[in-house]
Amino acid sequence: MITVNDKKDCCGCTACASICHHNAIKMHCDEVGFTFPQIDVTKCVECGLCERVCPIQNDITLFQPRISTVAIATDSKEQLTSTSGGLASAFARYVITELKGVVYGCTGFNCFHVRHLRVEREEELALLKGSKYVQSDTSGIYQQIKKDLNNGRYVLFIGTPCQVVALKRFLHNEYTMLYCIEFICHGVPSQQILTDAVKELRLKKSDMQVVFRYKNKRKKSIRCLQLVDNDYKKIQKHHLGRIVYRKNWGTNCYITAYTHALFYRDSCYACKFATQKRAGDLTIGDFWDWEKEYGHMPNSKDGLSQMHINTVHGEELVNMVGKRICTKEISLKKLLMHSEQLREPMRRHKNNTMFLADYLKFGFEKACKKALKEDFIKIRKDYAYRFLISIPGLHRSYKLIKPIWCRLF
């Protein structure tokens, strides 16, 4: 039977619980909400399936990217309603409309239960849009996928690298009708931490959708914690419901702590998938046009993505999608310079242990503000500096202002 002696040896993928035919494994939360398998020894028959399916405790096969690209959805509406380049939505729409398949992805429709969802209608794809900076619940999903594949349906699975590997190990066999897209993952907080962060806002609404990024009037993608009325009819039309709460990075504790790697799973800080070799058929992530080389691509001002084609199977999907996306090849070496999680896991925040202890004593907000005190001071100084050099005339004195500012602060 599977044992977790160190918390970093479990990513919470639920594959072990899903593969158990005797219902001997349940996922239980620890004190901060991260899930781990718990074995009922009276039901366990020592078959070993749970050990063999684990993506962390077994050797795995990863793929060196065959082609790396900068990519974007050519449909401007697809892109504007997505986090960056709209690639995941473009692939998902193709699988449903052209291949008559099903899509599995993460939804934040209920901020208190972020989970993976099965979608087979085009209008339901809006439920899967956007980034979700929290661990999604995949309970029952792997079994549904296997059933769809055995029924001859095309399946697109979108998730973290560890979820992709968990699915492949659960299925055991290769399926030509399965396509897996992984995104470049920083790490995942627990649902409990997000739930407490929302509850401590003391909002009157209880049924809300969580959104972690939005595009401002200049179409720039902004990290935030945003809660909106989860009006499904509006979401189907690519419109968010009424915004109940929105605070940007640097002013909201949750999103700021997330980007500073304050409260991820232990396995995230030792992630074996944070490498240039990848788990999915395709890998997608944000791309920032640092050197302004890709402004000629359609709608590039609305956001770009990087896409790595890792397998022949993934290349087939890209070719089938065709003109729904626009791609331009780029060297992997160049992307590795700017994409840290293609090289190594996120480094644990120095106050991670302090945060976890204070969180259990004082709650989320107080623990977070204490742990990130220095970070918030640095962010405010940076905002003030940027404001100063934005004043007409002062930006010309940049070289003079910067050393003085650094000396003062």
N, C-alpha and C positions, 0 to 999 in steps of 0.2 A: 504494500500500500504506500501511497505517496506521503512523505513527511516533509515538513518545512521547518528546518532547524534554525534557519536564519531568514528574517523577513525579506531580505534582498533576493532570496531564491524563489519568490512567488510574485508574478505580475498581476494576479487577480483576473486572469483571462476566462476562468470558469470551464476550461476544456476538461479538467479532471472530473468535475461534477457532471458535466454533460455526457461524458463517455461511459459513466458507471451505469451498468444495466440493472444493478441491484438497489439503486437509490441510497447507496451507503455514504455518499459525500454531499454535504451541504456547505454552502459558502457562508461564513460567519464574519461579522465585522469586529475589528479590534477597537480599542478605546477611542481612536480618532477616525474610525469609519472605513479603513481599508479592509477589503475582504480576503479571507484565507480559507482553504478547505479544512473541514472538520470531518473526521471519519467515524462512522458508527461501526465499531468493530463487531457488533452482533450481526450486521448485515454483510460485511466485507467477506469475500470468498478468496482473497489473495490472488486475483487473476492478473494483476500487474498492468492493466490497461491505463489506469490513472498515471502511473509512472512513465509509461511509454509516450503518452500524449503531451506531456509537459514541455512547453517551448523553452523553459529556462534550464531545467535539469537534464536536458539532452543535447547532444551535438546536433546542429542544424545546418542545412545547406542554404547559403546566401549567394546572390548573383551579382557579379560585377556589371555595372551598367554598360549596355552595348552602345547606347547613344544618349547624350545629355542635350537637352534643348531648353530654350526659353519659349514659352507657349502661352496661348490665350484663346478663349472662346471667341469665335467670330461674331456671334450674336451679342450685340451690346446689352440687351436686356438680361441675358444669361449672366453676363459679366458684372453688371451693375448690382445685381441682387445676390452676388456671391462675395466671398471674402477678398479674393484677389483676382486671379485670371479666369475663374469660372470653369475650370477644366473638369472637375468632378461632376458638375451638373451636366456638362456637355456629353460626357461618356454615359452618365446615367440615363439621360433622355434618349440617347441612341439605343441603348440596350432595351429600354421599354418600348419605344415606338417602332424601331426597325427589327429588332430581334425577338420582340414579344416576350422578353424576359422579365426578371424581377431584380430589384436592387435592394441591398441591405446596407444601411448607413445609420449614423448616429443622429438623434433628434433631441433638441433642447426645448421641445414644445411644453413640457412640464419641468420647470426649473428644479423641482424637488425629486425628480426621477429621470435623469438623463440616461437614455438607453438606445440600443440598436433597434431598428424598426425595419420590417419588410414592406416594400413599396412596389406595386405593380401597375399603378395608374399614373399617367403623366402629371396630373394636377396635384398629386401627393408629393412630388419631388421637392416642393417648396419646404416641406417639413424637415428635409435633410440639409438644407443650405446653411452655410456659416460655420465658423469655428466653435468648438465646444471644449473649453479648457477645464475639463473634469473627466474622471474615468466613467465610461459608459457601461451600462449593465448589458451583458450579452447572454443572459440566462435564456436558454431555449432556442437561441438563434442558430447554433451549429446544426442542431437536429432539423430545423426547418430548411436550412440550406441543403442538407443531404437529401431531404425528401424532394425538394424542387429539382435537384440534379437528377435524381433517380426517375423523376417523372418527365425528364427530357426538356426541362426549362433552362434557358440561359440564365446565369446568375452573375451579377456584379457585386462584389463585397468591397466596401470601403471602410478602412479602420486603421488602427495603429499597427506598427510592424509586429508587435507581439501578438496582437489579435489575428493578424494574417497567418502567422506561423502556427498559432493554436488551431485555427480552422483547418489548415492543410494537414496537420498531424491528426486532428480528429477524423477527417475524411479518409486519411491513409492512402487512398488511391488517387491517381491523377484524373482529373475531369477536364476534358477539352471545352466544355461549355461553361467553365468557371473562370472568371477574370477577377484578379485581386489588385486593388489599388491601395497602397499605403501612403500615408502622409508623413512628412518629416516631423517627428514628435519631439517636443521638449521634455515632457513628463506629464504625469497626471495626479492632481489632487483627488481626495475622496469626495463622494457625494455628500457625506456628512459635513465636511468643512464648508462646501458651497451652501448647503442648506442652512447652516448656522450663520454664515455671512449674510444671507438673504433675510433670515428671520430677525437678526439683530438690527436690520434697517427699520423694523416695525412698520411695515407698509400695511395698508388696510386690505389690499388684494391678496388672495391666496393662490389663485389659478393664473400663473404667469409663465410666459416663455422667456428663456434666458438667451441673451445675445452677447457675444464677447467682442465683436468688431462691427463697425459700421463705416460707411463711406460718407465723408462730409461733403459740403457744397463744392469743394475743389476736387471731389472724387478720390480723396486720399483715405486709405484704410486706417481707422483709428481703433486702437485697443481700448476696451471699456468693460464695465459691467452694466448691462442694460437689461431692464425687465419690462416686458410689454404684455398687454392683454393678449392671451392666446386665442384670438378670434380666428378659427380655422378658415372661414370663408375669405377673410382678408388675406391670410397667408397663401391661399390657393391663387390669389390674384397678384402675388408678389408684393403685397402691401403689409407692413407691420401694423399690429394693433396700436392702441394708444400707449404711448411711452409712460410707464408708471415711475420709472427711476432710470437715470443714466448719469454715471460718473466716469470720466476718462482715466486712463493710466496716469499715475502720479497723484491722483486725488482720491481714488477708491482703493481700499486696502487689498481686496481680493485680487484684482487684476494686476496691481503693482507687485504683490507678493508672488503671484504666479510667474511673472517675467523674471523675478529675482530668485526663482527656484527655492522658495522658502519651505514649501510643504508638499513635495511630491512623495510618491511611494518610494520606499527604500530601493526597490528594484530599478527604479528610473535612474538613480544616481550611479548605478553599476550596469546600465543597459548594454546588453550584448548586441543590440541591433543598431546602435548609434555608430555606424561605420559606413564607409563608402560602398561596401557590398550590401545589397538590399534583399528584402524578403518578398516583396510583391512583384507582380508582372510590370507594374508601373509605380513610380514614386513621384509624388507631387508636393510642392511646397511654395512658399512665397519667393518672389524674386524682386529685388530692388535694383533698378537700372542705375547702378552707381556711376557708370561712366557715360550715361546718356547715349548708348549705342543702339537702343531698340525702339526709339521713338517713332520709327517708320511703320511699326507693326500696327494693325488696325486696333483702335480703341486703347492703345498702350497707356494713355494717360489715366485710364480707369483702373489700372492694376495689371501686373504681369505675374506669371507663375513659372517656376522651374519644373521640368518634367524629365524623369530619367526612365528610359525604356530598358528594362532589365532582362526580359526574356523574349524569345521568338513569339510566344503567345501574346505578350504585351504589344509587340510591334504589329501583329495582325490586327489587334483592336484599334490601334492608332490609324492604320491604313483603312480600316472599315469606316471609321468615323469621318475620315477625309476632310472636307472643307468646313466641317463644323468647328474645327480648331485650326489655328495658324501656329506654325512652329518655326524656330530658327535654331540651328545647331550651335552649341557652345561647348567649350572644353570643360570636362569634369574638374580639372585642376583649378580652373578659375572659380567654379562654384564652391569648391572645397575651401577656398580662402575665406568665403563669407558665410558659409553654412556650417556652423560649429557642430550640429548634430549629425552631419555626414562624416564627422571625424571622431567625435567622442561624446559621452553623455554630459548632460548639464552638471556643473559642479554644485554640490550641496551648499546652501547659504550657511555662513558661519554661525548664524543664530537659529538654525533649524531645531536643535535640541531645546534651546530656551523657549522657542515658540511652542513646541509641542507640550512642554511642561506647563507653561502659562495658559495655554489654550484649555487644558483640562481644569485649571483652577479658576480662571477669570473670564473665559469665553473668547470668541474669535477676535473681535475688534480690538480689545485691549491688548491681547497677546501679539497681534499683528503690528500695531502701532509701536509697541515696545521693541519688537524684533527688528523693525525696519526704520527705527528712528534716524539713524545715520543716512540711510538711503533716501528718506523723504527730505532731509535737509539738503542733500546733494541735488535732488531733483528740483527743489525750489530755487536753489542757486542757479542751476542751469536755465530754468525758465526765466529768471530775472536777467541773466546775461543775454539770452536770446532776444528778450524784449528790448534791451538797451541797444543792441546792434541792429535792431529792426528800425530804429528811429532814423529818418532820412538824414544823411550826412555822417552819422556815427559809424555806419558800416564801413566807410572808407578809412576809419581810424582803427580798424580791427586789430592790426598788429600792435598798436599802441595800447589799446584797451585790454587785450587779453592778459599780458604779463602783469598789469596793475591789478586786474581782477583776481588773478591767481594768488598774488601776494597778499591781498586783503582777505581772501577767504581760503 
